[in-house]
Amino acid sequence: MTTSNYFYGVEQGYKFSELTVAHYDEHCLEYYQKYRWPLSKLDTNTPYDLATQWLTASHMDVAALNRECDMHVSVSPLLE
């Protein structure tokens, strides 16, 4: 079901399973044009810190993830 603002998905066993913003691409383009900062101002530390806090709170072994996995942060090619 779609309204002017949202798409509601009822797929899994006829139960509500998805909520998506309608016209998502248009919103992203609008925000990109209005609020774009230079890449030099991109802060990757704060999102990383938040993610590690969330993972720790959900009992994930963040130290093992850091030790055994390579971290990769990149900007969407659509935004370059």
mmJSON file of the N, C-alpha and C atoms, coordinates in Angstrom:
{"data_MODEL":{"atom_site":{
"group_PDB":["ATOM","ATOM","ATOM","ATOM","ATOM","ATOM","ATOM","ATOM","ATOM","ATOM","ATOM","ATOM","ATOM","ATOM","ATOM","ATOM","ATOM","ATOM","ATOM","ATOM","ATOM","ATOM","ATOM","ATOM","ATOM","ATOM","ATOM","ATOM","ATOM","ATOM","ATOM","ATOM","ATOM","ATOM","ATOM","ATOM","ATOM","ATOM","ATOM","ATOM","ATOM","ATOM","ATOM","ATOM","ATOM","ATOM","ATOM","ATOM","ATOM","ATOM","ATOM","ATOM","ATOM","ATOM","ATOM","ATOM","ATOM","ATOM","ATOM","ATOM","ATOM","ATOM","ATOM","ATOM","ATOM","ATOM","ATOM","ATOM","ATOM","ATOM","ATOM","ATOM","ATOM","ATOM","ATOM","ATOM","ATOM","ATOM","ATOM","ATOM","ATOM","ATOM","ATOM","ATOM","ATOM","ATOM","ATOM","ATOM","ATOM","ATOM","ATOM","ATOM","ATOM","ATOM","ATOM","ATOM","ATOM","ATOM","ATOM","ATOM","ATOM","ATOM","ATOM","ATOM","ATOM","ATOM","ATOM","ATOM","ATOM","ATOM","ATOM","ATOM","ATOM","ATOM","ATOM","ATOM","ATOM","ATOM","ATOM","ATOM","ATOM","ATOM","ATOM","ATOM","ATOM","ATOM","ATOM","ATOM","ATOM","ATOM","ATOM","ATOM","ATOM","ATOM","ATOM","ATOM","ATOM","ATOM","ATOM","ATOM","ATOM","ATOM","ATOM","ATOM","ATOM","ATOM","ATOM","ATOM","ATOM","ATOM","ATOM","ATOM","ATOM","ATOM","ATOM","ATOM","ATOM","ATOM","ATOM","ATOM","ATOM","ATOM","ATOM","ATOM","ATOM","ATOM","ATOM","ATOM","ATOM","ATOM","ATOM","ATOM","ATOM","ATOM","ATOM","ATOM","ATOM","ATOM","ATOM","ATOM","ATOM","ATOM","ATOM","ATOM","ATOM","ATOM","ATOM","ATOM","ATOM","ATOM","ATOM","ATOM","ATOM","ATOM","ATOM","ATOM","ATOM","ATOM","ATOM","ATOM","ATOM","ATOM","ATOM","ATOM","ATOM","ATOM","ATOM","ATOM","ATOM","ATOM","ATOM","ATOM","ATOM","ATOM","ATOM","ATOM","ATOM","ATOM","ATOM","ATOM","ATOM","ATOM","ATOM","ATOM","ATOM","ATOM","ATOM","ATOM","ATOM","ATOM","ATOM","ATOM","ATOM","ATOM","ATOM","ATOM","ATOM","ATOM","ATOM","ATOM"],
"id":[1,2,3,4,5,6,7,8,9,10,11,12,13,14,15,16,17,18,19,20,21,22,23,24,25,26,27,28,29,30,31,32,33,34,35,36,37,38,39,40,41,42,43,44,45,46,47,48,49,50,51,52,53,54,55,56,57,58,59,60,61,62,63,64,65,66,67,68,69,70,71,72,73,74,75,76,77,78,79,80,81,82,83,84,85,86,87,88,89,90,91,92,93,94,95,96,97,98,99,100,101,102,103,104,105,106,107,108,109,110,111,112,113,114,115,116,117,118,119,120,121,122,123,124,125,126,127,128,129,130,131,132,133,134,135,136,137,138,139,140,141,142,143,144,145,146,147,148,149,150,151,152,153,154,155,156,157,158,159,160,161,162,163,164,165,166,167,168,169,170,171,172,173,174,175,176,177,178,179,180,181,182,183,184,185,186,187,188,189,190,191,192,193,194,195,196,197,198,199,200,201,202,203,204,205,206,207,208,209,210,211,212,213,214,215,216,217,218,219,220,221,222,223,224,225,226,227,228,229,230,231,232,233,234,235,236,237,238,239,240],
"type_symbol":["N","C","C","N","C","C","N","C","C","N","C","C","N","C","C","N","C","C","N","C","C","N","C","C","N","C","C","N","C","C","N","C","C","N","C","C","N","C","C","N","C","C","N","C","C","N","C","C","N","C","C","N","C","C","N","C","C","N","C","C","N","C","C","N","C","C","N","C","C","N","C","C","N","C","C","N","C","C","N","C","C","N","C","C","N","C","C","N","C","C","N","C","C","N","C","C","N","C","C","N","C","C","N","C","C","N","C","C","N","C","C","N","C","C","N","C","C","N","C","C","N","C","C","N","C","C","N","C","C","N","C","C","N","C","C","N","C","C","N","C","C","N","C","C","N","C","C","N","C","C","N","C","C","N","C","C","N","C","C","N","C","C","N","C","C","N","C","C","N","C","C","N","C","C","N","C","C","N","C","C","N","C","C","N","C","C","N","C","C","N","C","C","N","C","C","N","C","C","N","C","C","N","C","C","N","C","C","N","C","C","N","C","C","N","C","C","N","C","C","N","C","C","N","C","C","N","C","C","N","C","C","N","C","C","N","C","C","N","C","C"],
"label_atom_id":["N","CA","C","N","CA","C","N","CA","C","N","CA","C","N","CA","C","N","CA","C","N","CA","C","N","CA","C","N","CA","C","N","CA","C","N","CA","C","N","CA","C","N","CA","C","N","CA","C","N","CA","C","N","CA","C","N","CA","C","N","CA","C","N","CA","C","N","CA","C","N","CA","C","N","CA","C","N","CA","C","N","CA","C","N","CA","C","N","CA","C","N","CA","C","N","CA","C","N","CA","C","N","CA","C","N","CA","C","N","CA","C","N","CA","C","N","CA","C","N","CA","C","N","CA","C","N","CA","C","N","CA","C","N","CA","C","N","CA","C","N","CA","C","N","CA","C","N","CA","C","N","CA","C","N","CA","C","N","CA","C","N","CA","C","N","CA","C","N","CA","C","N","CA","C","N","CA","C","N","CA","C","N","CA","C","N","CA","C","N","CA","C","N","CA","C","N","CA","C","N","CA","C","N","CA","C","N","CA","C","N","CA","C","N","CA","C","N","CA","C","N","CA","C","N","CA","C","N","CA","C","N","CA","C","N","CA","C","N","CA","C","N","CA","C","N","CA","C","N","CA","C","N","CA","C","N","CA","C","N","CA","C","N","CA","C","N","CA","C","N","CA","C","N","CA","C","N","CA","C"],
"label_alt_id":[null,null,null,null,null,null,null,null,null,null,null,null,null,null,null,null,null,null,null,null,null,null,null,null,null,null,null,null,null,null,null,null,null,null,null,null,null,null,null,null,null,null,null,null,null,null,null,null,null,null,null,null,null,null,null,null,null,null,null,null,null,null,null,null,null,null,null,null,null,null,null,null,null,null,null,null,null,null,null,null,null,null,null,null,null,null,null,null,null,null,null,null,null,null,null,null,null,null,null,null,null,null,null,null,null,null,null,null,null,null,null,null,null,null,null,null,null,null,null,null,null,null,null,null,null,null,null,null,null,null,null,null,null,null,null,null,null,null,null,null,null,null,null,null,null,null,null,null,null,null,null,null,null,null,null,null,null,null,null,null,null,null,null,null,null,null,null,null,null,null,null,null,null,null,null,null,null,null,null,null,null,null,null,null,null,null,null,null,null,null,null,null,null,null,null,null,null,null,null,null,null,null,null,null,null,null,null,null,null,null,null,null,null,null,null,null,null,null,null,null,null,null,null,null,null,null,null,null,null,null,null,null,null,null,null,null,null,null,null,null],
"label_comp_id":["MET","MET","MET","THR","THR","THR","THR","THR","THR","SER","SER","SER","ASN","ASN","ASN","TYR","TYR","TYR","PHE","PHE","PHE","TYR","TYR","TYR","GLY","GLY","GLY","VAL","VAL","VAL","GLU","GLU","GLU","GLN","GLN","GLN","GLY","GLY","GLY","TYR","TYR","TYR","LYS","LYS","LYS","PHE","PHE","PHE","SER","SER","SER","GLU","GLU","GLU","LEU","LEU","LEU","THR","THR","THR","VAL","VAL","VAL","ALA","ALA","ALA","HIS","HIS","HIS","TYR","TYR","TYR","ASP","ASP","ASP","GLU","GLU","GLU","HIS","HIS","HIS","CYS","CYS","CYS","LEU","LEU","LEU","GLU","GLU","GLU","TYR","TYR","TYR","TYR","TYR","TYR","GLN","GLN","GLN","LYS","LYS","LYS","TYR","TYR","TYR","ARG","ARG","ARG","TRP","TRP","TRP","PRO","PRO","PRO","LEU","LEU","LEU","SER","SER","SER","LYS","LYS","LYS","LEU","LEU","LEU","ASP","ASP","ASP","THR","THR","THR","ASN","ASN","ASN","THR","THR","THR","PRO","PRO","PRO","TYR","TYR","TYR","ASP","ASP","ASP","LEU","LEU","LEU","ALA","ALA","ALA","THR","THR","THR","GLN","GLN","GLN","TRP","TRP","TRP","LEU","LEU","LEU","THR","THR","THR","ALA","ALA","ALA","SER","SER","SER","HIS","HIS","HIS","MET","MET","MET","ASP","ASP","ASP","VAL","VAL","VAL","ALA","ALA","ALA","ALA","ALA","ALA","LEU","LEU","LEU","ASN","ASN","ASN","ARG","ARG","ARG","GLU","GLU","GLU","CYS","CYS","CYS","ASP","ASP","ASP","MET","MET","MET","HIS","HIS","HIS","VAL","VAL","VAL","SER","SER","SER","VAL","VAL","VAL","SER","SER","SER","PRO","PRO","PRO","LEU","LEU","LEU","LEU","LEU","LEU","GLU","GLU","GLU"],
"label_asym_id":["A","A","A","A","A","A","A","A","A","A","A","A","A","A","A","A","A","A","A","A","A","A","A","A","A","A","A","A","A","A","A","A","A","A","A","A","A","A","A","A","A","A","A","A","A","A","A","A","A","A","A","A","A","A","A","A","A","A","A","A","A","A","A","A","A","A","A","A","A","A","A","A","A","A","A","A","A","A","A","A","A","A","A","A","A","A","A","A","A","A","A","A","A","A","A","A","A","A","A","A","A","A","A","A","A","A","A","A","A","A","A","A","A","A","A","A","A","A","A","A","A","A","A","A","A","A","A","A","A","A","A","A","A","A","A","A","A","A","A","A","A","A","A","A","A","A","A","A","A","A","A","A","A","A","A","A","A","A","A","A","A","A","A","A","A","A","A","A","A","A","A","A","A","A","A","A","A","A","A","A","A","A","A","A","A","A","A","A","A","A","A","A","A","A","A","A","A","A","A","A","A","A","A","A","A","A","A","A","A","A","A","A","A","A","A","A","A","A","A","A","A","A","A","A","A","A","A","A","A","A","A","A","A","A","A","A","A","A","A","A"],
"label_entity_id":["1","1","1","1","1","1","1","1","1","1","1","1","1","1","1","1","1","1","1","1","1","1","1","1","1","1","1","1","1","1","1","1","1","1","1","1","1","1","1","1","1","1","1","1","1","1","1","1","1","1","1","1","1","1","1","1","1","1","1","1","1","1","1","1","1","1","1","1","1","1","1","1","1","1","1","1","1","1","1","1","1","1","1","1","1","1","1","1","1","1","1","1","1","1","1","1","1","1","1","1","1","1","1","1","1","1","1","1","1","1","1","1","1","1","1","1","1","1","1","1","1","1","1","1","1","1","1","1","1","1","1","1","1","1","1","1","1","1","1","1","1","1","1","1","1","1","1","1","1","1","1","1","1","1","1","1","1","1","1","1","1","1","1","1","1","1","1","1","1","1","1","1","1","1","1","1","1","1","1","1","1","1","1","1","1","1","1","1","1","1","1","1","1","1","1","1","1","1","1","1","1","1","1","1","1","1","1","1","1","1","1","1","1","1","1","1","1","1","1","1","1","1","1","1","1","1","1","1","1","1","1","1","1","1","1","1","1","1","1","1"],
"label_seq_id":[1,1,1,2,2,2,3,3,3,4,4,4,5,5,5,6,6,6,7,7,7,8,8,8,9,9,9,10,10,10,11,11,11,12,12,12,13,13,13,14,14,14,15,15,15,16,16,16,17,17,17,18,18,18,19,19,19,20,20,20,21,21,21,22,22,22,23,23,23,24,24,24,25,25,25,26,26,26,27,27,27,28,28,28,29,29,29,30,30,30,31,31,31,32,32,32,33,33,33,34,34,34,35,35,35,36,36,36,37,37,37,38,38,38,39,39,39,40,40,40,41,41,41,42,42,42,43,43,43,44,44,44,45,45,45,46,46,46,47,47,47,48,48,48,49,49,49,50,50,50,51,51,51,52,52,52,53,53,53,54,54,54,55,55,55,56,56,56,57,57,57,58,58,58,59,59,59,60,60,60,61,61,61,62,62,62,63,63,63,64,64,64,65,65,65,66,66,66,67,67,67,68,68,68,69,69,69,70,70,70,71,71,71,72,72,72,73,73,73,74,74,74,75,75,75,76,76,76,77,77,77,78,78,78,79,79,79,80,80,80],
"pdbx_PDB_ins_code":[null,null,null,null,null,null,null,null,null,null,null,null,null,null,null,null,null,null,null,null,null,null,null,null,null,null,null,null,null,null,null,null,null,null,null,null,null,null,null,null,null,null,null,null,null,null,null,null,null,null,null,null,null,null,null,null,null,null,null,null,null,null,null,null,null,null,null,null,null,null,null,null,null,null,null,null,null,null,null,null,null,null,null,null,null,null,null,null,null,null,null,null,null,null,null,null,null,null,null,null,null,null,null,null,null,null,null,null,null,null,null,null,null,null,null,null,null,null,null,null,null,null,null,null,null,null,null,null,null,null,null,null,null,null,null,null,null,null,null,null,null,null,null,null,null,null,null,null,null,null,null,null,null,null,null,null,null,null,null,null,null,null,null,null,null,null,null,null,null,null,null,null,null,null,null,null,null,null,null,null,null,null,null,null,null,null,null,null,null,null,null,null,null,null,null,null,null,null,null,null,null,null,null,null,null,null,null,null,null,null,null,null,null,null,null,null,null,null,null,null,null,null,null,null,null,null,null,null,null,null,null,null,null,null,null,null,null,null,null,null],
"Cartn_x":[0.851,0.0,0.907,0.537,1.332,0.465,1.001,0.347,1.242,0.899,1.731,3.089,3.198,4.446,5.183,4.459,5.092,4.593,5.441,5.072,5.042,3.937,3.771,3.774,4.67,4.76,4.142,3.326,2.713,3.019,4.212,4.651,4.753,5.369,5.672,4.445,3.8,2.649,1.512,1.347,0.295,0.419,1.667,1.913,2.748,2.563,3.344,4.823,5.595,7.002,7.931,7.397,8.278,7.615,8.432,7.99,9.079,8.735,9.697,9.142,10.028,9.62,9.293,8.137,7.76,8.663,8.954,9.779,11.162,11.703,12.989,14.095,14.197,15.26,15.162,13.941,13.767,14.18,13.831,14.235,15.755,16.392,17.849,18.501,18.019,18.584,18.37,17.197,16.914,17.854,18.01,18.891,20.335,20.713,22.069,22.35,21.415,21.609,21.588,20.759,20.62,21.701,22.147,22.962,24.343,24.793,26.08,27.225,28.119,29.353,30.517,31.631,32.815,33.269,33.867,34.327,35.348,36.039,37.03,36.377,35.076,34.365,33.707,33.896,33.299,33.897,33.062,33.487,33.147,34.16,33.915,34.088,34.698,34.947,33.664,32.807,31.583,30.663,30.383,29.555,30.196,31.508,32.205,32.03,32.218,32.056,30.64,29.637,28.252,28.02,28.517,28.329,28.97,30.177,30.825,30.083,29.516,28.707,27.472,26.797,25.592,25.943,27.032,27.44,27.813,28.53,28.89,27.639,26.675,25.429,24.646,24.824,24.129,25.023,26.075,26.955,27.777,28.095,28.993,30.433,31.337,32.745,33.422,33.358,33.883,35.394,36.09,37.545,37.883,37.138,37.376,37.048,35.963,35.625,36.743,37.262,38.357,39.618,39.851,41.049,40.944,39.759,39.622,39.03,38.537,37.887,38.55,38.53,39.016,37.853,38.072,37.034,37.202,36.092,36.113,35.008,35.393,34.426,34.583,33.482,33.56,32.298,32.427,31.307,30.635,29.323,28.601,29.09,29.322,29.762,28.748,27.496,26.485,26.711,27.457,27.65,28.978,29.836,31.145,31.058],
"Cartn_y":[-1.156,0.0,1.231,2.232,3.447,4.658,5.565,6.849,7.92,9.16,10.219,10.304,9.779,9.885,8.565,7.446,6.174,5.026,3.984,2.698,1.698,1.028,0.022,-1.346,-2.211,-3.542,-4.575,-5.44,-6.546,-7.793,-8.358,-9.482,-10.785,-10.77,-11.984,-12.47,-13.488,-14.055,-13.061,-12.169,-11.145,-10.259,-10.038,-9.167,-7.978,-6.883,-5.684,-6.024,-5.722,-6.093,-5.034,-3.917,-2.92,-1.553,-0.549,0.838,1.61,2.236,2.969,4.347,5.329,6.684,6.704,7.235,7.372,8.415,8.236,9.175,9.324,8.214,8.209,8.849,8.49,9.031,10.54,11.049,12.495,13.203,12.599,13.189,13.207,12.108,12.042,13.097,13.25,14.255,15.658,15.923,17.233,17.516,16.553,16.739,16.882,16.118,16.204,17.612,18.162,19.498,20.585,20.421,21.455,21.404,20.203,20.061,19.46,19.392,18.759,19.576,18.879,19.464,18.91,19.615,19.054,17.775,16.864,15.611,15.836,16.97,17.262,17.403,17.653,17.772,16.462,15.41,14.119,13.562,13.257,12.717,11.231,10.384,8.951,8.444,9.22,8.765,8.67,9.678,9.669,8.508,8.271,7.104,5.789,5.685,4.474,4.298,5.381,5.311,4.881,5.448,5.056,3.582,3.143,1.741,0.805,1.127,0.239,0.244,1.38,1.425,0.531,0.614,-0.204,-1.687,-2.016,-3.423,-3.946,-3.133,-3.525,-3.724,-2.815,-2.922,-4.175,-4.664,-5.894,-7.121,-6.974,-8.071,-8.65,-7.801,-8.239,-8.039,-8.881,-8.782,-7.811,-6.531,-5.489,-5.615,-5.98,-6.157,-7.243,-8.343,-9.412,-8.943,-8.2,-7.668,-6.771,-5.912,-5.015,-5.805,-6.881,-7.683,-8.541,-9.091,-10.087,-9.546,-8.33,-7.78,-6.467,-6.215,-4.936,-3.961,-2.76,-1.738,-0.95,-0.655,0.115,1.162,2.406,3.497,4.178,4.386,5.077,5.888,6.833,7.671,7.02,7.05,6.497,7.125,6.326,6.893,7.873,7.781,8.716,10.107,10.213,11.494,12.133,11.457,12.018,13.029],
"Cartn_z":[0.0,0.0,0.0,-0.788,-0.877,-0.597,0.208,0.44,-0.165,0.018,-0.537,0.161,1.371,2.119,2.339,2.337,2.696,1.839,1.79,1.206,2.353,2.523,3.567,2.916,3.378,2.81,3.726,3.141,3.872,3.059,3.304,2.488,3.261,4.408,5.155,5.917,5.427,6.114,6.309,5.352,5.403,6.64,7.083,8.225,7.782,8.48,8.204,8.304,7.242,7.259,6.686,6.203,5.595,5.624,5.907,5.825,5.112,4.011,3.203,2.901,2.882,2.521,1.028,0.691,-0.723,-1.376,-2.623,-3.395,-2.766,-2.29,-1.583,-2.419,-3.693,-4.548,-4.674,-4.818,-4.935,-3.648,-2.507,-1.224,-1.093,-1.46,-1.37,-2.259,-3.469,-4.37,-3.819,-3.292,-2.706,-1.531,-0.631,0.521,0.081,-0.924,-1.46,-1.976,-2.72,-3.283,-2.214,-1.186,-0.158,0.917,1.272,2.472,2.246,1.027,0.749,1.33,2.012,2.521,1.73,1.75,1.083,1.793,1.045,1.635,2.742,2.696,3.737,5.112,5.155,6.43,6.859,6.083,6.399,7.679,8.639,9.929,9.965,9.96,10.045,11.467,12.333,13.704,14.522,14.443,15.243,14.868,13.585,13.252,13.695,13.576,14.025,15.535,16.287,17.737,18.12,17.452,17.726,17.409,16.264,15.864,16.872,17.335,18.301,19.641,20.019,21.248,21.112,19.963,19.735,19.713,19.023,18.956,20.339,21.112,22.475,23.324,23.194,23.961,23.596,22.365,21.96,22.135,22.952,23.351,22.201,21.217,20.147,20.614,20.152,20.508,19.541,19.869,18.993,18.827,19.891,19.799,18.781,18.781,17.802,16.392,16.255,14.926,14.411,15.272,14.865,14.535,15.26,15.055,13.794,13.537,12.47,11.169,11.183,9.986,9.58,8.309,7.802,7.741,8.263,8.202,6.905,6.294,5.049,5.105,4.921,4.87,3.526,2.838,1.553,1.323,0.441,0.055,-1.14,-1.16,-2.285,-3.58,-4.61,-5.888,-6.462,-6.035,-6.511,-5.939,-4.853,-4.191,-4.504,-5.225,-5.541,-6.66],
"occupancy":[1.0,1.0,1.0,1.0,1.0,1.0,1.0,1.0,1.0,1.0,1.0,1.0,1.0,1.0,1.0,1.0,1.0,1.0,1.0,1.0,1.0,1.0,1.0,1.0,1.0,1.0,1.0,1.0,1.0,1.0,1.0,1.0,1.0,1.0,1.0,1.0,1.0,1.0,1.0,1.0,1.0,1.0,1.0,1.0,1.0,1.0,1.0,1.0,1.0,1.0,1.0,1.0,1.0,1.0,1.0,1.0,1.0,1.0,1.0,1.0,1.0,1.0,1.0,1.0,1.0,1.0,1.0,1.0,1.0,1.0,1.0,1.0,1.0,1.0,1.0,1.0,1.0,1.0,1.0,1.0,1.0,1.0,1.0,1.0,1.0,1.0,1.0,1.0,1.0,1.0,1.0,1.0,1.0,1.0,1.0,1.0,1.0,1.0,1.0,1.0,1.0,1.0,1.0,1.0,1.0,1.0,1.0,1.0,1.0,1.0,1.0,1.0,1.0,1.0,1.0,1.0,1.0,1.0,1.0,1.0,1.0,1.0,1.0,1.0,1.0,1.0,1.0,1.0,1.0,1.0,1.0,1.0,1.0,1.0,1.0,1.0,1.0,1.0,1.0,1.0,1.0,1.0,1.0,1.0,1.0,1.0,1.0,1.0,1.0,1.0,1.0,1.0,1.0,1.0,1.0,1.0,1.0,1.0,1.0,1.0,1.0,1.0,1.0,1.0,1.0,1.0,1.0,1.0,1.0,1.0,1.0,1.0,1.0,1.0,1.0,1.0,1.0,1.0,1.0,1.0,1.0,1.0,1.0,1.0,1.0,1.0,1.0,1.0,1.0,1.0,1.0,1.0,1.0,1.0,1.0,1.0,1.0,1.0,1.0,1.0,1.0,1.0,1.0,1.0,1.0,1.0,1.0,1.0,1.0,1.0,1.0,1.0,1.0,1.0,1.0,1.0,1.0,1.0,1.0,1.0,1.0,1.0,1.0,1.0,1.0,1.0,1.0,1.0,1.0,1.0,1.0,1.0,1.0,1.0,1.0,1.0,1.0,1.0,1.0,1.0],
"B_iso_or_equiv":[0.0,0.0,0.0,0.0,0.0,0.0,0.0,0.0,0.0,0.0,0.0,0.0,0.0,0.0,0.0,0.0,0.0,0.0,0.0,0.0,0.0,0.0,0.0,0.0,0.0,0.0,0.0,0.0,0.0,0.0,0.0,0.0,0.0,0.0,0.0,0.0,0.0,0.0,0.0,0.0,0.0,0.0,0.0,0.0,0.0,0.0,0.0,0.0,0.0,0.0,0.0,0.0,0.0,0.0,0.0,0.0,0.0,0.0,0.0,0.0,0.0,0.0,0.0,0.0,0.0,0.0,0.0,0.0,0.0,0.0,0.0,0.0,0.0,0.0,0.0,0.0,0.0,0.0,0.0,0.0,0.0,0.0,0.0,0.0,0.0,0.0,0.0,0.0,0.0,0.0,0.0,0.0,0.0,0.0,0.0,0.0,0.0,0.0,0.0,0.0,0.0,0.0,0.0,0.0,0.0,0.0,0.0,0.0,0.0,0.0,0.0,0.0,0.0,0.0,0.0,0.0,0.0,0.0,0.0,0.0,0.0,0.0,0.0,0.0,0.0,0.0,0.0,0.0,0.0,0.0,0.0,0.0,0.0,0.0,0.0,0.0,0.0,0.0,0.0,0.0,0.0,0.0,0.0,0.0,0.0,0.0,0.0,0.0,0.0,0.0,0.0,0.0,0.0,0.0,0.0,0.0,0.0,0.0,0.0,0.0,0.0,0.0,0.0,0.0,0.0,0.0,0.0,0.0,0.0,0.0,0.0,0.0,0.0,0.0,0.0,0.0,0.0,0.0,0.0,0.0,0.0,0.0,0.0,0.0,0.0,0.0,0.0,0.0,0.0,0.0,0.0,0.0,0.0,0.0,0.0,0.0,0.0,0.0,0.0,0.0,0.0,0.0,0.0,0.0,0.0,0.0,0.0,0.0,0.0,0.0,0.0,0.0,0.0,0.0,0.0,0.0,0.0,0.0,0.0,0.0,0.0,0.0,0.0,0.0,0.0,0.0,0.0,0.0,0.0,0.0,0.0,0.0,0.0,0.0,0.0,0.0,0.0,0.0,0.0,0.0],
"pdbx_formal_charge":[null,null,null,null,null,null,null,null,null,null,null,null,null,null,null,null,null,null,null,null,null,null,null,null,null,null,null,null,null,null,null,null,null,null,null,null,null,null,null,null,null,null,null,null,null,null,null,null,null,null,null,null,null,null,null,null,null,null,null,null,null,null,null,null,null,null,null,null,null,null,null,null,null,null,null,null,null,null,null,null,null,null,null,null,null,null,null,null,null,null,null,null,null,null,null,null,null,null,null,null,null,null,null,null,null,null,null,null,null,null,null,null,null,null,null,null,null,null,null,null,null,null,null,null,null,null,null,null,null,null,null,null,null,null,null,null,null,null,null,null,null,null,null,null,null,null,null,null,null,null,null,null,null,null,null,null,null,null,null,null,null,null,null,null,null,null,null,null,null,null,null,null,null,null,null,null,null,null,null,null,null,null,null,null,null,null,null,null,null,null,null,null,null,null,null,null,null,null,null,null,null,null,null,null,null,null,null,null,null,null,null,null,null,null,null,null,null,null,null,null,null,null,null,null,null,null,null,null,null,null,null,null,null,null,null,null,null,null,null,null],
"auth_seq_id":[1,1,1,2,2,2,3,3,3,4,4,4,5,5,5,6,6,6,7,7,7,8,8,8,9,9,9,10,10,10,11,11,11,12,12,12,13,13,13,14,14,14,15,15,15,16,16,16,17,17,17,18,18,18,19,19,19,20,20,20,21,21,21,22,22,22,23,23,23,24,24,24,25,25,25,26,26,26,27,27,27,28,28,28,29,29,29,30,30,30,31,31,31,32,32,32,33,33,33,34,34,34,35,35,35,36,36,36,37,37,37,38,38,38,39,39,39,40,40,40,41,41,41,42,42,42,43,43,43,44,44,44,45,45,45,46,46,46,47,47,47,48,48,48,49,49,49,50,50,50,51,51,51,52,52,52,53,53,53,54,54,54,55,55,55,56,56,56,57,57,57,58,58,58,59,59,59,60,60,60,61,61,61,62,62,62,63,63,63,64,64,64,65,65,65,66,66,66,67,67,67,68,68,68,69,69,69,70,70,70,71,71,71,72,72,72,73,73,73,74,74,74,75,75,75,76,76,76,77,77,77,78,78,78,79,79,79,80,80,80],
"auth_comp_id":["MET","MET","MET","THR","THR","THR","THR","THR","THR","SER","SER","SER","ASN","ASN","ASN","TYR","TYR","TYR","PHE","PHE","PHE","TYR","TYR","TYR","GLY","GLY","GLY","VAL","VAL","VAL","GLU","GLU","GLU","GLN","GLN","GLN","GLY","GLY","GLY","TYR","TYR","TYR","LYS","LYS","LYS","PHE","PHE","PHE","SER","SER","SER","GLU","GLU","GLU","LEU","LEU","LEU","THR","THR","THR","VAL","VAL","VAL","ALA","ALA","ALA","HIS","HIS","HIS","TYR","TYR","TYR","ASP","ASP","ASP","GLU","GLU","GLU","HIS","HIS","HIS","CYS","CYS","CYS","LEU","LEU","LEU","GLU","GLU","GLU","TYR","TYR","TYR","TYR","TYR","TYR","GLN","GLN","GLN","LYS","LYS","LYS","TYR","TYR","TYR","ARG","ARG","ARG","TRP","TRP","TRP","PRO","PRO","PRO","LEU","LEU","LEU","SER","SER","SER","LYS","LYS","LYS","LEU","LEU","LEU","ASP","ASP","ASP","THR","THR","THR","ASN","ASN","ASN","THR","THR","THR","PRO","PRO","PRO","TYR","TYR","TYR","ASP","ASP","ASP","LEU","LEU","LEU","ALA","ALA","ALA","THR","THR","THR","GLN","GLN","GLN","TRP","TRP","TRP","LEU","LEU","LEU","THR","THR","THR","ALA","ALA","ALA","SER","SER","SER","HIS","HIS","HIS","MET","MET","MET","ASP","ASP","ASP","VAL","VAL","VAL","ALA","ALA","ALA","ALA","ALA","ALA","LEU","LEU","LEU","ASN","ASN","ASN","ARG","ARG","ARG","GLU","GLU","GLU","CYS","CYS","CYS","ASP","ASP","ASP","MET","MET","MET","HIS","HIS","HIS","VAL","VAL","VAL","SER","SER","SER","VAL","VAL","VAL","SER","SER","SER","PRO","PRO","PRO","LEU","LEU","LEU","LEU","LEU","LEU","GLU","GLU","GLU"],
"auth_asym_id":["A","A","A","A","A","A","A","A","A","A","A","A","A","A","A","A","A","A","A","A","A","A","A","A","A","A","A","A","A","A","A","A","A","A","A","A","A","A","A","A","A","A","A","A","A","A","A","A","A","A","A","A","A","A","A","A","A","A","A","A","A","A","A","A","A","A","A","A","A","A","A","A","A","A","A","A","A","A","A","A","A","A","A","A","A","A","A","A","A","A","A","A","A","A","A","A","A","A","A","A","A","A","A","A","A","A","A","A","A","A","A","A","A","A","A","A","A","A","A","A","A","A","A","A","A","A","A","A","A","A","A","A","A","A","A","A","A","A","A","A","A","A","A","A","A","A","A","A","A","A","A","A","A","A","A","A","A","A","A","A","A","A","A","A","A","A","A","A","A","A","A","A","A","A","A","A","A","A","A","A","A","A","A","A","A","A","A","A","A","A","A","A","A","A","A","A","A","A","A","A","A","A","A","A","A","A","A","A","A","A","A","A","A","A","A","A","A","A","A","A","A","A","A","A","A","A","A","A","A","A","A","A","A","A","A","A","A","A","A","A"],
"auth_atom_id":["N","CA","C","N","CA","C","N","CA","C","N","CA","C","N","CA","C","N","CA","C","N","CA","C","N","CA","C","N","CA","C","N","CA","C","N","CA","C","N","CA","C","N","CA","C","N","CA","C","N","CA","C","N","CA","C","N","CA","C","N","CA","C","N","CA","C","N","CA","C","N","CA","C","N","CA","C","N","CA","C","N","CA","C","N","CA","C","N","CA","C","N","CA","C","N","CA","C","N","CA","C","N","CA","C","N","CA","C","N","CA","C","N","CA","C","N","CA","C","N","CA","C","N","CA","C","N","CA","C","N","CA","C","N","CA","C","N","CA","C","N","CA","C","N","CA","C","N","CA","C","N","CA","C","N","CA","C","N","CA","C","N","CA","C","N","CA","C","N","CA","C","N","CA","C","N","CA","C","N","CA","C","N","CA","C","N","CA","C","N","CA","C","N","CA","C","N","CA","C","N","CA","C","N","CA","C","N","CA","C","N","CA","C","N","CA","C","N","CA","C","N","CA","C","N","CA","C","N","CA","C","N","CA","C","N","CA","C","N","CA","C","N","CA","C","N","CA","C","N","CA","C","N","CA","C","N","CA","C","N","CA","C","N","CA","C","N","CA","C","N","CA","C","N","CA","C","N","CA","C"],
"pdbx_PDB_model_num":[1,1,1,1,1,1,1,1,1,1,1,1,1,1,1,1,1,1,1,1,1,1,1,1,1,1,1,1,1,1,1,1,1,1,1,1,1,1,1,1,1,1,1,1,1,1,1,1,1,1,1,1,1,1,1,1,1,1,1,1,1,1,1,1,1,1,1,1,1,1,1,1,1,1,1,1,1,1,1,1,1,1,1,1,1,1,1,1,1,1,1,1,1,1,1,1,1,1,1,1,1,1,1,1,1,1,1,1,1,1,1,1,1,1,1,1,1,1,1,1,1,1,1,1,1,1,1,1,1,1,1,1,1,1,1,1,1,1,1,1,1,1,1,1,1,1,1,1,1,1,1,1,1,1,1,1,1,1,1,1,1,1,1,1,1,1,1,1,1,1,1,1,1,1,1,1,1,1,1,1,1,1,1,1,1,1,1,1,1,1,1,1,1,1,1,1,1,1,1,1,1,1,1,1,1,1,1,1,1,1,1,1,1,1,1,1,1,1,1,1,1,1,1,1,1,1,1,1,1,1,1,1,1,1,1,1,1,1,1,1]
}}}
